[in-house]
Amino acid sequence: MSYQKISGFSDEISKEIVTQFEVLNKLNIKYFEPRGIDGKNISTLTDEEVVELKAKMEQYGIKVSSIGSPIGKIKLTDSFEEHFEVFKRVVKTAKMLDAKYIRMFSFYHEGGDEWTAEERAEVIDRLKKMIAYAEEQDVILLHENEKAIYGDTADRCIDLMKELYGPHFKAVFDPANFVQCGQDTKYAYENLKDYVAYMHIKDALFEDGKVVPAGCGDGNVEYVLNALMESGYDGFLSLEPHLGSFEGLANLELDDKMEGLPKGGEGTFTLAYRALCEILEKINK
């Protein structure tokens, strides 16, 4: 594969970091997006555990593309002060791992699809505080369009970017998450393209929200990747297969779309990688 900046959530291969790295080596993937490390979330690692992780990364020739953090995945009614301490821990981990990007989210609420002006203001205020700290620490926050957070729809992502985009706050584009929110990914991309700094490779079906290999769903993955490449994009393409169950999945999903899928692991991760390679080969012809 000629495109070198391919990464992925390798905890979908195995909870064991050595197994993750062995499979990445086999696929000749040089980066990963750390989330689950030997059964622990990246946000809970101690300094000693981060040092151990970095040593294993060096052993296997793997670097971090972005920290796959859970920052911003709490309710507006939860303590922001406590969460901010977790955020600071994640920032420290990122710096220890020489990672400039941190994936994050824009909070849940209790109100379904409708957000009040007061809730929006609270989201903006929290994000501004995190962006200020990111600027101070010289890291870049990447907002992912996750289901049920403030920035789940294209228009609310556009709102966040128009309000907050800058050197330390940019967008992750996740086609499958937009599909699962009933969003047209072409519309989303055309309106967010100036803000996108990172790409998640995941596809899904409008019919039932089921996640499928890239190019097999309604996420217009080939269209988005082609447009990105034509614009001169040279950022990361991070595989988030979600094609099978993996340890920690129950803590990540808020609904039942992932239930009943086959056991995840090397096979489903490899399938996701090959689907991406096929799309890149079409684009480069």
NUSE-324349 format. One record per atom (N, C-alpha, C): residue in three letters; x, y, z. Coordinates in steps of 0.1 Angstrom, whole numbers, padded with zeros to 4 digits, always signed. Layout:
N
ALAXYZ/...
//
This chain:
285
MET+0008-0012+0000/MET+0000+0000+0000/MET+0009+0012+0000/SER+0007+0021-0010/SER+0015+0033-0011/SER+0012+0044-0001/TYR-0001+0045+0004/TYR-0004+0055+0013/TYR+0001+0050+0027/GLN+0009+0058+0033/GLN+0016+0054+0045/GLN+0009+0057+0058/LYS+0001+0067+0058/LYS-0005+0072+0071/LYS-0019+0065+0074/ILE-0018+0051+0074/ILE-0029+0043+0078/ILE-0027+0039+0092/SER-0038+0040+0100/SER-0037+0037+0114/SER-0050+0029+0118/GLY-0052+0027+0131/GLY-0064+0020+0134/GLY-0066+0018+0149/PHE-0078+0015+0153/PHE-0081+0011+0167/PHE-0078-0004+0168/SER-0065-0007+0171/SER-0061-0021+0171/SER-0065-0029+0183/ASP-0072-0022+0193/ASP-0078-0030+0204/ASP-0090-0038+0199/GLU-0094-0036+0186/GLU-0104-0044+0180/GLU-0098-0058+0175/ILE-0085-0058+0175/ILE-0078-0071+0172/ILE-0077-0080+0184/SER-0073-0074+0195/SER-0071-0081+0208/SER-0069-0071+0219/LYS-0072-0075+0231/LYS-0070-0066+0243/LYS-0055-0065+0246/GLU-0047-0075+0241/GLU-0033-0076+0244/GLU-0025-0067+0234/ILE-0017-0058+0239/ILE-0010-0049+0231/ILE+0000-0055+0222/VAL+0006-0066+0227/VAL+0016-0073+0218/VAL+0009-0079+0206/THR-0002-0085+0208/THR-0010-0091+0197/THR-0014-0080+0187/GLN-0018-0069+0193/GLN-0022-0058+0184/GLN-0010-0054+0175/PHE+0001-0052+0181/PHE+0013-0048+0173/PHE+0018-0059+0163/GLU+0017-0072+0167/GLU+0020-0082+0158/GLU+0012-0082+0145/VAL-0001-0080+0147/VAL-0010-0079+0135/VAL-0007-0067+0127/LEU-0005-0056+0134/LEU-0002-0043+0126/LEU+0011-0046+0118/ASN+0021-0052+0124/ASN+0034-0055+0117/ASN+0031-0064+0105/LYS+0022-0074+0107/LYS+0019-0083+0096/LYS+0012-0075+0084/LEU+0004-0065+0087/LEU-0003-0057+0077/LEU+0006-0046+0072/ASN+0018-0044+0078/ASN+0027-0033+0075/ASN+0020-0020+0078/ILE+0012-0019+0088/ILE+0006-0006+0093/ILE+0016-0001+0104/LYS+0020+0012+0103/LYS+0030+0017+0111/LYS+0025+0026+0123/TYR+0011+0028+0123/TYR+0006+0036+0133/TYR-0006+0029+0140/PHE-0010+0034+0152/PHE-0022+0029+0158/PHE-0028+0041+0166/GLU-0041+0039+0169/GLU-0049+0049+0177/GLU-0052+0042+0190/PRO-0043+0044+0200/PRO-0045+0037+0213/PRO-0057+0040+0220/ARG-0065+0030+0224/ARG-0077+0031+0232/ARG-0077+0021+0243/GLY-0077+0008+0239/GLY-0077-0003+0249/GLY-0063-0009+0249/ILE-0056-0008+0260/ILE-0042-0013+0262/ILE-0042-0023+0273/ASP-0040-0036+0269/ASP-0039-0047+0279/ASP-0051-0046+0288/GLY-0063-0043+0283/GLY-0075-0043+0291/GLY-0078-0030+0299/LYS-0069-0020+0297/LYS-0072-0007+0304/LYS-0074+0003+0293/ASN-0083+0013+0296/ASN-0084+0024+0287/ASN-0072+0033+0287/ILE-0069+0039+0276/ILE-0057+0047+0275/ILE-0057+0059+0285/SER-0069+0063+0289/SER-0070+0075+0298/SER-0067+0071+0312/THR-0066+0058+0315/THR-0063+0053+0329/THR-0049+0048+0331/LEU-0040+0049+0321/LEU-0027+0044+0322/LEU-0019+0053+0332/THR-0010+0047+0340/THR-0001+0054+0348/THR+0011+0058+0340/ASP+0019+0067+0346/ASP+0032+0071+0339/ASP+0040+0058+0336/GLU+0041+0049+0345/GLU+0049+0037+0343/GLU+0044+0029+0332/GLU+0030+0028+0331/GLU+0024+0020+0321/GLU+0026+0026+0307/VAL+0026+0040+0307/VAL+0028+0047+0294/VAL+0043+0044+0290/VAL+0052+0045+0299/VAL+0066+0042+0295/VAL+0067+0028+0290/GLU+0061+0018+0296/GLU+0061+0004+0291/GLU+0055+0003+0277/LEU+0044+0010+0275/LEU+0037+0010+0262/LEU+0047+0016+0251/LYS+0053+0027+0255/LYS+0062+0033+0245/LYS+0074+0024+0241/ALA+0079+0017+0251/ALA+0090+0007+0249/ALA+0085-0004+0239/LYS+0073-0009+0240/LYS+0067-0019+0231/LYS+0065-0013+0217/MET+0061+0000+0217/MET+0059+0007+0204/MET+0072+0007+0197/GLU+0083+0011+0204/GLU+0096+0011+0197/GLU+0101-0002+0193/GLN+0098-0013+0201/GLN+0102-0026+0198/GLN+0095-0031+0184/TYR+0083-0027+0182/TYR+0075-0032+0171/TYR+0075-0021+0159/GLY+0081-0010+0161/GLY+0081+0001+0151/GLY+0068+0007+0149/ILE+0060+0009+0159/ILE+0047+0015+0158/ILE+0047+0029+0165/LYS+0040+0038+0158/LYS+0038+0052+0164/LYS+0023+0055+0166/VAL+0021+0065+0173/VAL+0007+0069+0176/VAL+0002+0079+0165/SER-0010+0077+0160/SER-0015+0087+0151/SER-0024+0097+0159/SER-0031+0092+0168/SER-0039+0101+0177/SER-0043+0093+0189/ILE-0045+0099+0200/ILE-0049+0092+0212/ILE-0064+0090+0211/GLY-0069+0077+0212/GLY-0083+0074+0211/GLY-0090+0076+0224/SER-0090+0088+0229/SER-0095+0090+0242/SER-0110+0091+0243/PRO-0116+0089+0256/PRO-0130+0091+0258/PRO-0134+0105+0263/ILE-0125+0114+0261/ILE-0128+0128+0266/ILE-0140+0134+0259/GLY-0149+0139+0267/GLY-0161+0145+0262/GLY-0173+0135+0261/LYS-0170+0123+0265/LYS-0181+0112+0265/LYS-0187+0111+0278/ILE-0191+0122+0284/ILE-0199+0122+0296/ILE-0211+0131+0294/LYS-0220+0131+0304/LYS-0232+0139+0303/LYS-0230+0153+0308/LEU-0237+0162+0303/LEU-0236+0176+0308/LEU-0239+0177+0323/THR-0246+0167+0328/THR-0249+0167+0342/THR-0238+0161+0351/ASP-0228+0155+0344/ASP-0217+0149+0352/ASP-0207+0160+0355/SER-0198+0157+0365/SER-0189+0167+0369/SER-0178+0170+0359/PHE-0178+0182+0354/PHE-0168+0186+0344/PHE-0154+0188+0351/GLU-0154+0192+0363/GLU-0141+0193+0370/GLU-0134+0180+0372/GLU-0141+0170+0375/GLU-0135+0156+0376/GLU-0130+0152+0362/HIS-0139+0154+0352/HIS-0135+0150+0339/HIS-0123+0158+0333/PHE-0122+0170+0337/PHE-0111+0178+0333/PHE-0098+0172+0338/GLU-0098+0166+0350/GLU-0086+0160+0355/GLU-0082+0148+0346/VAL-0092+0140+0342/VAL-0090+0129+0333/VAL-0084+0134+0320/PHE-0089+0145+0315/PHE-0084+0152+0303/PHE-0070+0156+0304/LYS-0066+0161+0315/LYS-0052+0165+0317/LYS-0043+0153+0318/ARG-0048+0142+0323/ARG-0040+0129+0323/ARG-0038+0124+0309/VAL-0049+0125+0300/VAL-0048+0121+0286/VAL-0038+0130+0279/VAL-0038+0143+0281/VAL-0028+0152+0275/VAL-0014+0148+0279/LYS-0012+0145+0291/LYS+0002+0141+0296/LYS+0006+0128+0288/THR-0003+0119+0287/THR-0001+0106+0280/THR+0003+0109+0266/ALA-0005+0117+0259/ALA-0002+0121+0245/ALA+0012+0126+0244/LYS+0016+0135+0252/LYS+0029+0141+0251/LYS+0040+0131+0254/MET+0038+0122+0263/MET+0048+0111+0266/MET+0049+0102+0254/LEU+0038+0100+0246/LEU+0039+0091+0235/LEU+0042+0099+0221/ASP+0045+0111+0223/ASP+0048+0120+0211/ASP+0037+0121+0201/ALA+0025+0121+0207/ALA+0013+0123+0199/ALA+0007+0137+0199/LYS+0005+0143+0188/LYS+0000+0157+0188/LYS-0015+0157+0187/TYR-0022+0146+0183/TYR-0036+0146+0182/TYR-0043+0138+0194/ILE-0054+0143+0198/ILE-0063+0136+0208/ILE-0077+0136+0203/ARG-0082+0124+0201/ARG-0096+0123+0196/ARG-0105+0126+0209/MET-0116+0134+0206/MET-0125+0137+0218/MET-0139+0139+0212/PHE-0149+0142+0222/PHE-0163+0143+0218/PHE-0169+0156+0225/SER-0182+0158+0222/SER-0188+0170+0227/SER-0201+0168+0236/PHE-0200+0158+0244/PHE-0209+0156+0255/PHE-0223+0151+0252/TYR-0229+0144+0261/TYR-0243+0139+0260/TYR-0252+0147+0268/HIS-0265+0146+0265/HIS-0275+0152+0274/HIS-0287+0143+0275/GLU-0297+0147+0282/GLU-0309+0139+0284/GLU-0320+0142+0275/GLY-0318+0151+0265/GLY-0330+0156+0258/GLY-0332+0151+0244/GLY-0327+0139+0241/GLY-0330+0134+0227/GLY-0323+0142+0217/ASP-0330+0144+0205/ASP-0323+0150+0194/ASP-0323+0166+0195/GLU-0331+0171+0204/GLU-0332+0186+0205/GLU-0323+0190+0217/TRP-0315+0201+0213/TRP-0306+0207+0223/TRP-0310+0221+0226/THR-0311+0225+0239/THR-0315+0238+0242/THR-0303+0248+0240/ALA-0306+0261+0239/ALA-0295+0271+0238/ALA-0286+0271+0250/GLU-0292+0268+0262/GLU-0284+0267+0274/GLU-0274+0255+0274/GLU-0279+0244+0268/GLU-0270+0232+0267/GLU-0259+0235+0257/ARG-0263+0241+0246/ARG-0252+0244+0236/ARG-0242+0253+0242/ALA-0246+0263+0250/ALA-0237+0272+0256/ALA-0227+0265+0266/GLU-0233+0255+0273/GLU-0225+0247+0282/GLU-0214+0239+0274/VAL-0219+0233+0263/VAL-0209+0225+0255/VAL-0198+0234+0250/ILE-0201+0246+0245/ILE-0191+0255+0240/ILE-0182+0260+0251/ASP-0187+0263+0263/ASP-0179+0267+0274/ASP-0169+0256+0278/ARG-0174+0244+0279/ARG-0165+0233+0282/ARG-0154+0231+0272/LEU-0158+0231+0259/LEU-0148+0229+0249/LEU-0138+0240+0249/LYS-0142+0252+0251/LYS-0132+0264+0251/LYS-0122+0262+0262/LYS-0126+0257+0274/LYS-0117+0254+0284/LYS-0107+0243+0281/MET-0111+0233+0274/MET-0102+0222+0270/MET-0093+0227+0258/ILE-0098+0235+0249/ILE-0090+0240+0239/ILE-0079+0249+0244/ALA-0082+0258+0254/ALA-0072+0266+0260/ALA-0061+0258+0266/TYR-0065+0247+0273/TYR-0054+0239+0279/TYR-0046+0232+0268/ALA-0053+0227+0257/ALA-0046+0221+0246/ALA-0036+0231+0240/GLU-0040+0243+0239/GLU-0030+0253+0233/GLU-0019+0255+0243/GLU-0021+0255+0255/GLU-0011+0257+0265/GLU-0001+0245+0265/GLN-0006+0233+0262/GLN+0002+0221+0262/GLN+0007+0217+0248/ASP+0003+0225+0238/ASP+0007+0223+0224/ASP+0002+0209+0219/VAL-0010+0206+0221/VAL-0016+0194+0214/VAL-0029+0199+0207/ILE-0034+0190+0198/ILE-0045+0193+0190/ILE-0057+0184+0193/LEU-0068+0190+0196/LEU-0080+0182+0199/LEU-0088+0179+0186/LEU-0092+0167+0184/LEU-0099+0163+0172/LEU-0113+0159+0176/HIS-0123+0166+0172/HIS-0137+0163+0175/HIS-0143+0153+0166/GLU-0148+0142+0172/GLU-0154+0131+0164/GLU-0169+0132+0164/ASN-0176+0131+0153/ASN-0190+0132+0152/ASN-0197+0118+0157/GLU-0198+0117+0170/GLU-0203+0105+0176/GLU-0218+0106+0178/LYS-0225+0094+0177/LYS-0239+0094+0179/LYS-0243+0099+0193/ALA-0253+0108+0193/ALA-0260+0112+0205/ALA-0252+0123+0213/ILE-0241+0127+0209/ILE-0234+0139+0215/ILE-0239+0152+0208/TYR-0235+0163+0213/TYR-0239+0176+0207/TYR-0235+0175+0192/GLY-0223+0173+0189/GLY-0218+0173+0175/GLY-0220+0159+0168/ASP-0232+0155+0168/ASP-0235+0142+0160/ASP-0240+0145+0146/THR-0248+0155+0144/THR-0253+0158+0131/THR-0243+0167+0123/ALA-0244+0167+0110/ALA-0235+0176+0102/ALA-0237+0190+0106/ASP-0249+0195+0108/ASP-0251+0209+0111/ASP-0245+0213+0125/ARG-0247+0204+0135/ARG-0241+0208+0148/ARG-0226+0207+0147/CYS-0220+0198+0139/CYS-0206+0198+0137/CYS-0201+0211+0131/ILE-0208+0215+0121/ILE-0205+0228+0114/ILE-0206+0239+0124/ASP-0216+0239+0133/ASP-0217+0249+0143/ASP-0205+0250+0152/LEU-0200+0238+0156/LEU-0189+0237+0165/LEU-0176+0242+0158/MET-0174+0238+0145/MET-0162+0242+0138/MET-0162+0258+0135/LYS-0174+0263+0132/LYS-0174+0277+0129/LYS-0172+0285+0142/GLU-0176+0280+0153/GLU-0174+0286+0166/GLU-0160+0285+0172/LEU-0154+0273+0170/LEU-0142+0269+0177/LEU-0130+0265+0169/TYR-0131+0263+0156/TYR-0120+0257+0148/TYR-0108+0266+0149/GLY-0096+0260+0150/GLY-0084+0267+0151/GLY-0072+0258+0152/PRO-0060+0262+0155/PRO-0048+0254+0155/PRO-0049+0242+0165/HIS-0058+0244+0175/HIS-0058+0233+0185/HIS-0072+0226+0186/PHE-0081+0229+0176/PHE-0094+0222+0176/PHE-0098+0220+0161/LYS-0099+0207+0157/LYS-0102+0204+0144/LYS-0112+0192+0143/ALA-0115+0187+0131/ALA-0125+0177+0130/ALA-0120+0164+0126/VAL-0126+0153+0132/VAL-0125+0140+0127/VAL-0137+0137+0118/PHE-0136+0131+0107/PHE-0147+0128+0099/PHE-0150+0113+0099/ASP-0161+0109+0105/ASP-0165+0094+0106/ASP-0178+0092+0098/PRO-0177+0086+0086/PRO-0188+0084+0078/PRO-0199+0075+0084/ALA-0195+0064+0091/ALA-0205+0055+0096/ALA-0213+0062+0107/ASN-0207+0070+0116/ASN-0214+0077+0126/ASN-0224+0087+0120/PHE-0221+0094+0109/PHE-0231+0102+0103/PHE-0242+0094+0097/VAL-0240+0083+0091/VAL-0250+0074+0086/VAL-0260+0070+0097/GLN-0254+0066+0108/GLN-0262+0061+0120/GLN-0270+0072+0126/CYS-0267+0085+0122/CYS-0275+0096+0127/CYS-0284+0101+0115/GLY-0285+0093+0104/GLY-0294+0097+0093/GLY-0289+0108+0085/GLN-0276+0111+0085/GLN-0270+0122+0078/GLN-0264+0118+0064/ASP-0266+0127+0055/ASP-0260+0126+0041/ASP-0245+0129+0043/THR-0236+0120+0041/THR-0222+0122+0042/THR-0216+0131+0032/LYS-0222+0132+0020/LYS-0217+0141+0010/LYS-0219+0155+0015/TYR-0231+0158+0020/TYR-0235+0171+0025/TYR-0225+0174+0037/ALA-0223+0164+0046/ALA-0215+0166+0057/ALA-0201+0170+0053/TYR-0195+0162+0043/TYR-0182+0164+0039/TYR-0180+0178+0032/GLU-0189+0181+0023/GLU-0188+0194+0016/GLU-0188+0206+0025/ASN-0195+0205+0036/ASN-0196+0216+0046/ASN-0185+0215+0057/LEU-0179+0204+0058/LEU-0169+0203+0069/LEU-0154+0201+0063/LYS-0153+0200+0050/LYS-0140+0197+0044/LYS-0129+0206+0048/ASP-0132+0219+0051/ASP-0121+0228+0054/ASP-0117+0226+0069/TYR-0124+0218+0076/TYR-0121+0216+0090/TYR-0115+0202+0093/VAL-0116+0193+0084/VAL-0112+0179+0086/VAL-0097+0178+0086/ALA-0092+0172+0098/ALA-0077+0170+0099/ALA-0074+0155+0101/TYR-0085+0147+0101/TYR-0083+0132+0105/TYR-0095+0125+0100/MET-0093+0112+0095/MET-0104+0105+0089/MET-0105+0091+0096/HIS-0117+0088+0100/HIS-0120+0074+0105/HIS-0126+0066+0093/ILE-0121+0054+0092/ILE-0126+0045+0081/ILE-0136+0036+0087/LYS-0148+0039+0085/LYS-0160+0031+0090/LYS-0172+0034+0081/ASP-0179+0024+0078/ASP-0191+0026+0069/ASP-0203+0019+0076/ALA-0215+0023+0072/ALA-0227+0018+0078/ALA-0239+0019+0068/LEU-0250+0012+0072/LEU-0262+0012+0063/LEU-0273+0021+0070/PHE-0280+0028+0061/PHE-0291+0036+0066/PHE-0302+0028+0072/GLU-0304+0016+0066/GLU-0316+0008+0069/GLU-0316+0004+0084/ASP-0305-0001+0089/ASP-0305-0005+0103/ASP-0293+0000+0111/GLY-0285+0008+0105/GLY-0273+0013+0112/GLY-0261+0003+0113/LYS-0263-0008+0107/LYS-0253-0019+0108/LYS-0239-0014+0102/VAL-0228-0017+0109/VAL-0215-0013+0104/VAL-0211-0024+0094/VAL-0205-0019+0082/VAL-0201-0028+0072/VAL-0187-0024+0067/PRO-0180-0032+0059/PRO-0167-0028+0054/PRO-0168-0015+0046/ALA-0157-0007+0046/ALA-0157+0006+0039/ALA-0160+0003+0024/GLY-0170+0011+0019/GLY-0174+0010+0005/GLY-0186+0001+0003/CYS-0191-0006+0014/CYS-0202-0015+0013/CYS-0215-0009+0019/GLY-0214+0004+0024/GLY-0225+0010+0030/GLY-0229+0023+0024/ASP-0236+0031+0031/ASP-0242+0044+0026/ASP-0233+0056+0030/GLY-0221+0054+0035/GLY-0213+0064+0039/GLY-0205+0072+0029/ASN-0206+0068+0016/ASN-0199+0074+0005/ASN-0184+0075+0008/VAL-0178+0065+0013/VAL-0164+0065+0017/VAL-0155+0068+0006/GLU-0158+0062-0006/GLU-0149+0064-0017/GLU-0150+0079-0022/TYR-0162+0084-0022/TYR-0164+0098-0026/TYR-0156+0107-0017/VAL-0157+0105-0004/VAL-0151+0113+0006/VAL-0136+0112+0005/LEU-0131+0100+0004/LEU-0116+0098+0003/LEU-0111+0104-0010/ASN-0118+0102-0021/ASN-0113+0108-0033/ASN-0113+0123-0032/ALA-0123+0129-0027/ALA-0123+0144-0025/ALA-0112+0149-0016/LEU-0110+0141-0005/LEU-0099+0145+0004/LEU-0085+0144-0003/MET-0083+0134-0010/MET-0070+0132-0017/MET-0068+0143-0028/GLU-0079+0146-0035/GLU-0078+0156-0046/GLU-0075+0170-0039/SER-0079+0172-0027/SER-0077+0185-0020/SER-0063+0186-0015/GLY-0055+0175-0016/GLY-0042+0175-0011/GLY-0040+0169+0003/TYR-0051+0163+0008/TYR-0050+0157+0022/TYR-0039+0147+0023/ASP-0031+0148+0034/ASP-0021+0138+0037/ASP-0021+0134+0051/GLY-0033+0135+0057/GLY-0035+0131+0071/GLY-0037+0116+0073/PHE-0041+0112+0085/PHE-0043+0098+0088/PHE-0056+0093+0084/LEU-0056+0080+0080/LEU-0068+0072+0077/LEU-0069+0061+0088/SER-0077+0062+0097/SER-0077+0054+0109/SER-0089+0043+0109/LEU-0085+0031+0108/LEU-0095+0020+0107/LEU-0102+0018+0121/GLU-0115+0019+0121/GLU-0123+0016+0132/GLU-0134+0006+0128/PRO-0130-0007+0126/PRO-0138-0016+0119/PRO-0152-0018+0124/HIS-0153-0021+0138/HIS-0166-0024+0144/HIS-0173-0035+0137/LEU-0166-0044+0130/LEU-0172-0055+0123/LEU-0174-0067+0132/GLY-0169-0067+0144/GLY-0171-0078+0153/GLY-0170-0074+0167/SER-0174-0082+0176/SER-0173-0078+0190/SER-0158-0078+0195/PHE-0155-0070+0205/PHE-0142-0070+0210/PHE-0143-0065+0225/GLU-0133-0068+0233/GLU-0134-0065+0247/GLU-0134-0050+0249/GLY-0144-0045+0256/GLY-0145-0030+0258/GLY-0156-0024+0250/LEU-0161-0032+0240/LEU-0171-0026+0231/LEU-0184-0022+0239/ALA-0188-0030+0249/ALA-0200-0027+0256/ALA-0199-0013+0263/ASN-0187-0009+0266/ASN-0185+0004+0272/ASN-0185+0016+0262/LEU-0185+0013+0249/LEU-0183+0023+0239/LEU-0197+0026+0232/GLU-0205+0016+0231/GLU-0217+0018+0223/GLU-0229+0021+0232/LEU-0238+0030+0228/LEU-0250+0033+0236/LEU-0262+0026+0231/ASP-0262+0018+0220/ASP-0273+0011+0215/ASP-0270-0003+0212/ASP-0279-0010+0206/ASP-0277-0024+0203/ASP-0273-0028+0189/LYS-0268-0018+0181/LYS-0264-0020+0167/LYS-0253-0030+0166/MET-0245-0031+0177/MET-0233-0040+0176/MET-0235-0054+0181/GLU-0247-0056+0187/GLU-0250-0069+0192/GLU-0252-0080+0182/GLY-0248-0092+0185/GLY-0250-0104+0176/GLY-0239-0105+0164/LEU-0229-0096+0165/LEU-0219-0097+0154/LEU-0209-0108+0158/PRO-0202-0113+0148/PRO-0192-0124+0150/PRO-0180-0119+0158/LYS-0173-0128+0164/LYS-0162-0124+0172/LYS-0152-0116+0164/GLY-0148-0105+0170/GLY-0138-0097+0163/GLY-0124-0102+0164/GLY-0114-0096+0158/GLY-0100-0100+0159/GLY-0093-0097+0147/GLU-0082-0104+0145/GLU-0073-0102+0133/GLU-0081-0103+0120/GLY-0090-0112+0119/GLY-0098-0114+0107/GLY-0106-0102+0103/THR-0114-0097+0112/THR-0122-0086+0109/THR-0114-0073+0107/PHE-0104-0071+0114/PHE-0095-0060+0112/PHE-0088-0060+0099/THR-0084-0072+0095/THR-0077-0074+0082/THR-0088-0071+0071/LEU-0100-0076+0073/LEU-0110-0073+0063/LEU-0113-0058+0061/ALA-0113-0051+0072/ALA-0115-0036+0071/ALA-0103-0030+0064/TYR-0091-0034+0067/TYR-0079-0029+0060/TYR-0080-0032+0045/ARG-0083-0044+0041/ARG-0084-0047+0027/ARG-0094-0039+0020/ALA-0106-0036+0026/ALA-0116-0028+0020/ALA-0111-0014+0018/LEU-0103-0009+0027/LEU-0098+0005+0025/LEU-0088+0004+0014/CYS-0079-0006+0013/CYS-0069-0007+0002/CYS-0076-0007-0011/GLU-0087-0014-0012/GLU-0094-0015-0025/GLU-0099-0001-0029/ILE-0104+0007-0020/ILE-0109+0020-0023/ILE-0097+0029-0027/LEU-0086+0028-0020/LEU-0075+0036-0024/LEU-0069+0033-0037/GLU-0069+0020-0041/GLU-0065+0016-0054/GLU-0074+0021-0065/LYS-0087+0022-0063/LYS-0096+0027-0072/LYS-0093+0042-0074/ILE-0091+0049-0063/ILE-0088+0063-0064/ILE-0076+0066-0071/ASN-0065+0058-0069/ASN-0052+0061-0075/ASN-0050+0056-0089/LYS-0061+0050-0095/LYS-0059+0045-0109/LYS-0059+0057-0119/
//
